[in-house]
């Protein structure tokens, strides 16, 4: 290695999987000036100023978490620190789902996106207040609290980070306002020509007056006709009413037709995830396009910011069972445990995710010339226990854990406090 070596860094001997380049095998990855310079076999170590031995590890395009909550200090307990769920968890790009609104997007840009080492995008909330704690203050999410024109203007003025719109379709909202809120969110998506990401499954709970004649099992069939190709159905494996699986345990018939006409599916793992219901959906042929971790301050234990109470006194304030530690790679391990292959899963966090936000020419691959965002994962074999939020557990024979990532060629170790440790069966 010499100071005049042609490459700055060489990742040597890892198992490279890059769906965009159709690479799946042991390769070396060379980086120069923060960009991918070469991906090939047997690059001479002497050709790089620094060599990192990654034999036995997976080397992927920088992973993209399609469902994050990182508007810290603003979105209540939902907002986590961006780099904790990003580069320090092996993830180079995070997409905040509905944290900023037309009123708060400048703050999101200045205080979160501009300051993070992680690449940060957002799906703009259709609500004026953005992603506050809607389960505590549902009246903030009524049709009167949406301004279509203002949200369209703010979205168009912030296209550098706003890549879609976030909407909700759960029984609590339908019991209060019917489908009106969702229709207004869909109109924002149409006017901005951006994808609408729709939350399904109970979140806010029913009002004291009850369901007001609404049936959670009819929500999907009413919402899907309002959506366009490229819009995203979230939480397909939710344990809550109003998801892909009805009360009889059957996958809604409208889902297949929706996928056939171009709608997409994001796992949105988080507190919603159920191995039991995931098995039903997968058996029905519903394979997600993208995989968001959906970590936030209610389902991943993180000490709250100064001035925020450690906990509330009533159970309603804690609608999620939660788990102490989680990561995007843990969500990938869940998919492996359900029988999906690594070749099916990697596109969910790379090429498919980049396509979802229309930045495939910028991130999501290891093609020479593209920015050097790279995720390096340990791939452990054995017998490991994984749990869901119904307290079910599965025994996985394969466990993925982040080792480090490169963000524009700069290394960040995966040392976030929220990363789970392997639990042997």
C-alpha positions in Angstrom: 0.0 0.0 0.0 1.4 3.3 -1.1 0.3 6.9 -0.8 -0.1 7.0 -4.6 -2.3 3.9 -4.8 -5.2 4.3 -7.2 -7.9 3.4 -4.6 -8.6 4.9 -1.2 -10.2 1.8 0.3 -10.6 -1.8 -0.6 -13.2 -4.1 0.9 -11.6 -7.5 0.3 -13.2 -10.9 -0.1 -16.8 -10.3 1.0 -19.9 -11.9 -0.4 -21.2 -9.1 -2.6 -24.9 -9.0 -3.4 -25.9 -6.1 -5.7 -29.2 -6.7 -7.5 -28.8 -3.7 -9.7 -25.5 -5.1 -11.1 -26.6 -8.7 -10.9 -23.6 -9.6 -8.7 -24.0 -12.3 -6.2 -20.6 -13.8 -5.1 -17.2 -13.2 -3.5 -15.8 -10.0 -4.8 -13.6 -7.1 -3.9 -15.0 -3.5 -3.8 -12.7 -0.6 -4.4 -13.6 3.0 -3.4 -12.0 6.2 -4.7 -13.0 9.8 -3.7 -16.2 8.6 -2.0 -17.5 6.6 -5.0 -17.5 3.0 -6.1 -14.4 2.6 -8.3 -14.5 -1.2 -9.1 -16.3 -4.4 -8.1 -14.4 -7.5 -9.3 -12.4 -10.5 -8.2 -8.9 -10.3 -6.9 -8.2 -6.6 -6.8 -4.6 -6.2 -5.7 -4.4 -5.1 -2.0 -1.4 -2.9 -3.0 -3.7 -0.8 -5.2 -5.5 0.7 -2.2 -4.3 3.0 0.6 -6.4 1.0 3.1 -7.7 -2.6 3.0 -10.5 -4.0 5.1 -10.8 -7.8 5.2 -14.5 -8.6 5.0 -14.2 -12.3 4.3 -17.3 -14.2 5.5 -19.4 -11.1 5.6 -22.2 -9.8 3.3 -21.3 -6.6 1.4 -24.5 -4.8 0.1 -25.3 -1.5 -1.4 -26.0 0.9 1.5 -29.2 -0.2 3.1 -32.3 2.0 3.0 -34.8 1.9 5.8 -38.1 2.8 4.2 -39.9 3.4 7.5 -38.1 5.5 10.1 -39.2 8.0 12.7 -36.3 10.5 13.2 -37.9 13.9 13.9 -36.4 13.9 17.3 -37.7 16.5 19.9 -40.6 17.4 17.6 -42.7 14.2 17.1 -43.0 13.3 20.8 -41.6 10.0 21.8 -41.8 8.7 18.2 -38.7 10.6 17.1 -35.3 8.8 17.4 -31.9 10.1 16.7 -31.2 9.7 12.9 -27.7 8.3 13.1 -28.6 5.8 15.8 -31.1 4.1 13.5 -29.0 5.0 10.4 -25.2 4.7 10.0 -24.6 3.4 13.5 -27.0 0.6 12.8 -25.4 -0.2 9.4 -28.0 1.7 7.5 -26.9 4.5 5.1 -30.3 6.0 4.3 -33.5 6.5 6.3 -36.9 7.7 5.2 -38.9 9.4 7.9 -42.5 8.3 7.6 -44.8 11.3 8.3 -42.8 13.2 10.9 -42.6 16.6 9.2 -45.6 18.5 7.9 -46.0 21.6 5.7 -45.4 23.7 8.8 -42.4 21.8 10.2 -40.5 20.7 7.1 -37.9 23.5 7.3 -37.0 22.4 10.8 -36.7 18.8 9.7 -34.3 19.9 6.9 -32.2 22.1 9.2 -32.1 20.2 12.5 -32.3 16.6 11.2 -31.4 16.0 7.5 -28.6 18.6 7.3 -26.9 17.5 10.5 -27.1 13.7 10.2 -24.3 11.6 8.8 -27.0 9.4 7.5 -28.8 10.3 4.3 -32.3 11.4 5.4 -35.4 11.7 3.3 -39.1 12.1 4.4 -42.6 11.3 3.4 -44.5 14.5 4.2 -47.4 14.1 6.6 -50.7 15.0 5.1 -51.6 16.5 8.5 -50.7 20.0 9.5 -49.2 18.8 12.8 -47.2 16.0 11.2 -46.3 12.9 13.1 -47.2 13.8 16.7 -48.6 11.2 19.1 -51.9 10.7 17.3 -52.9 7.8 19.6 -53.0 10.4 22.4 -54.4 13.4 20.5 -56.6 12.0 17.6 -58.5 15.2 17.1 -55.3 16.7 15.6 -55.9 14.3 12.7 -59.3 15.2 11.5 -60.1 16.5 7.9 -60.1 20.0 9.3 -56.5 19.5 10.2 -55.4 18.9 6.6 -54.6 21.7 4.2 -54.2 20.2 0.7 -52.9 23.3 -1.0 -50.4 24.2 1.7 -49.0 20.6 1.8 -48.7 20.5 -1.9 -46.8 23.8 -1.9 -44.5 22.7 0.9 -43.8 19.4 -0.8 -42.9 21.0 -4.1 -40.6 23.5 -2.4 -38.7 20.7 -0.6 -38.3 18.0 -3.3 -34.7 17.5 -2.3 -35.8 15.6 0.7 -39.6 15.0 0.4 -40.0 11.8 -1.6 -43.7 10.9 -0.8 -46.8 11.5 1.3 -47.8 9.7 4.4 -51.5 8.9 5.1 -53.5 6.7 7.5 -56.3 4.2 7.1 -57.1 2.6 10.5 -60.3 1.8 12.3 -59.8 4.7 14.8 -59.7 7.3 12.1 -62.5 5.7 10.0 -64.7 5.5 13.1 -64.2 9.3 13.7 -64.2 10.7 10.1 -64.8 7.9 7.6 -62.6 7.8 4.5 -62.4 11.6 4.1 -58.9 11.9 5.6 -57.5 9.2 3.3 -59.1 10.8 0.3 -57.5 14.1 1.1 -54.1 12.4 1.5 -54.5 10.7 -1.8 -55.3 14.0 -3.5 -52.0 15.4 -2.1 -50.3 12.5 -3.7 -52.0 13.1 -7.0 -51.2 16.8 -7.1 -47.5 16.3 -6.2 -47.2 13.1 -8.3 -45.5 11.4 -5.4 -46.3 8.0 -3.9 -48.7 7.8 -0.9 -47.6 5.5 1.9 -50.7 4.2 3.7 -50.7 2.9 7.3 -53.1 0.0 7.8 -53.9 -1.6 11.2 -55.1 -0.1 14.4 -53.1 2.8 15.7 -55.3 5.4 17.4 -58.0 3.1 18.7 -61.7 3.6 18.7 -63.3 6.7 20.1 -65.4 6.3 23.3 -68.5 6.2 21.1 -67.3 3.0 19.5 -66.8 2.1 15.9 -69.8 4.2 14.6 -70.8 1.4 12.3 -67.4 1.0 10.7 -65.9 -2.4 10.2 -62.1 -2.8 10.1 -62.4 -5.6 7.5 -63.9 -3.2 5.0 -61.2 -0.5 5.2 -58.8 -2.1 2.6 -61.5 -2.6 0.0 -62.6 1.0 0.3 -59.1 2.5 0.3 -57.5 0.6 -2.5 -59.7 2.2 -5.3 -58.4 5.6 -4.1 -54.8 4.7 -4.7 -52.6 4.8 -7.8 -49.8 2.5 -9.1 -46.7 3.2 -7.0 -48.6 3.9 -3.8 -47.6 1.8 -0.9 -49.6 -0.4 1.4 -47.9 -0.6 4.8 -47.9 -3.2 7.6 -49.1 -6.2 5.6 -48.2 -8.4 8.6 -49.9 -6.3 11.3 -51.4 -8.0 14.3 -54.0 -5.2 14.5 -57.5 -5.2 12.9 -57.7 -3.6 9.5 -54.7 -5.3 8.0 -54.2 -7.7 5.1 -55.7 -10.6 7.0 -59.3 -10.4 8.0 -61.0 -11.7 11.1 -61.6 -15.1 9.5 -57.8 -15.4 9.0 -58.0 -15.0 5.2 -56.0 -12.5 3.1 -58.3 -9.9 1.5 -59.1 -10.8 -2.1 -58.5 -7.2 -3.2 -54.8 -7.3 -2.3 -53.8 -9.5 -5.2 -55.6 -7.3 -7.7 -54.0 -4.2 -6.1 -50.5 -5.6 -6.6 -51.3 -6.6 -10.2 -52.1 -3.0 -11.0 -48.9 -1.6 -9.5 -49.4 -0.9 -5.9 -46.5 -1.7 -3.6 -46.1 -3.3 -0.2 -43.8 -2.2 2.6 -43.3 -4.5 5.7 -43.2 -1.6 8.2 -42.1 -4.1 10.8 -42.1 -2.3 14.2 -44.7 -3.1 16.8 -47.2 -4.3 14.2 -45.3 -7.4 13.1 -46.8 -10.9 13.6 -45.1 -14.1 12.5 -48.5 -15.8 12.5 -50.1 -13.3 10.1 -47.0 -12.9 8.1 -47.1 -16.7 7.4 -50.7 -16.4 6.1 -49.9 -13.4 3.8 -46.7 -15.0 2.4 -48.5 -18.3 1.8 -51.1 -16.3 -0.2 -48.2 -15.0 -2.4 -47.9 -11.5 -0.8 -44.2 -10.8 -0.9 -43.3 -7.3 0.2 -41.4 -4.9 -2.1 -39.6 -3.0 0.6 -38.7 -3.6 4.2 -39.0 -0.7 6.7 -38.0 -1.3 10.3 -40.5 1.2 11.8 -38.6 1.9 15.0 -39.7 4.7 17.3 -39.6 5.6 20.9 -42.5 3.5 21.9 -41.3 0.2 20.5 -37.5 0.6 21.0 -36.2 1.5 24.4 -34.3 4.8 24.3 -34.1 7.2 27.2 -36.4 10.1 26.3 -35.0 13.6 25.7 -34.6 16.0 28.6 -37.9 17.3 29.8 -40.0 14.4 28.4 -41.5 12.1 31.1 -40.1 8.6 31.3 -43.5 7.0 31.1 -47.2 7.8 31.2 -49.4 6.5 33.9 -52.1 5.0 31.7 -51.9 2.0 29.4 -53.5 3.9 26.6 -50.4 6.0 26.4 -48.4 2.7 25.6 -50.4 1.1 22.8 -47.5 -1.0 21.7 -45.9 -4.0 23.5 -42.5 -2.9 22.3 -39.1 -4.5 22.5 -36.0 -3.3 24.1 -33.7 -3.4 21.0 -34.3 -3.7 17.3 -32.7 -2.9 13.9 -33.3 -3.2 10.2 -31.0 -6.2 10.0 -33.1 -7.9 12.7 -36.2 -7.3 10.5 -34.2 -8.9 7.6 -33.6 -11.9 9.9 -37.3 -12.1 10.5 -37.9 -12.4 6.7 -35.2 -15.1 6.5 -36.9 -17.0 9.4 -40.2 -16.9 7.4 -38.5 -18.7 4.5 -37.6 -15.8 2.1 -34.2 -16.0 0.6 -31.4 -13.5 1.0 -31.8 -12.8 -2.7 -35.4 -11.8 -2.2 -34.6 -9.7 0.9 -31.7 -7.6 -0.3 -33.6 -5.8 -3.0 -36.2 -4.8 -0.4 -33.5 -2.7 1.4 -31.6 -1.6 -1.7 -32.9 -1.4 -5.3 -36.6 -1.6 -4.6 -36.3 1.0 -1.8 -34.3 3.3 -4.1 -36.9 2.9 -6.8 -39.7 3.7 -4.4 -38.3 7.1 -3.8 -37.0 7.6 -7.4 -33.3 7.8 -6.6 -32.1 4.6 -8.3 -29.5 6.6 -10.2 -28.0 7.9 -6.9 -28.1 5.1 -4.3 -29.1 1.5 -3.9 -26.4 -0.1 -6.0 -22.6 -0.8 -6.2 -22.2 0.3 -9.8 -18.9 2.0 -10.5 -19.2 5.7 -10.3 -22.1 5.8 -7.9 -21.7 7.2 -4.4 -19.9 4.7 -2.0 -22.8 3.9 0.3 -22.1 0.3 1.5 -23.4 -1.9 4.3 -21.4 -4.8 5.6 -23.2 -7.4 7.6 -22.2 -10.4 9.7 -24.1 -13.6 8.6 -24.3 -15.9 11.6 -25.4 -19.5 11.3 -26.9 -21.5 14.2 -30.1 -21.5 16.1 -31.4 -18.1 17.3 -34.6 -17.0 19.0 -36.6 -14.2 17.3 -39.8 -12.8 18.9 -42.8 -10.7 17.6 -45.2 -8.4 19.4 -47.7 -11.2 19.9 -45.1 -12.8 22.1 -44.7 -15.6 19.6 -41.2 -16.8 18.9 -39.4 -18.6 16.0 -36.1 -20.3 15.9 -34.0 -18.9 13.1 -31.0 -20.7 11.6 -29.5 -17.5 10.2 -29.0 -14.1 11.9 -27.9 -11.0 10.2 -26.1 -8.3 12.2 -24.5 -5.0 11.0 -20.7 -4.8 11.2 -20.2 -1.3 9.7 -21.2 0.8 6.8 -19.6 3.3 4.5 -21.4 6.6 3.8 -19.9 8.3 0.8 -16.8 6.2 1.5 -16.5 7.2 5.2 -16.7 4.3 7.7 -19.2 4.2 10.6 -19.1 1.3 13.0 -22.4 -0.4 13.9 -22.3 0.5 17.6 -25.8 1.8 18.3 -27.1 1.0 21.8 -30.4 -0.3 20.3 -28.8 -3.1 18.3 -30.0 -6.5 19.6 -27.6 -9.2 20.6 -27.9 -12.8 19.4 -30.1 -15.0 21.6 -29.2 -18.6 21.1 -32.0 -21.2 21.0 
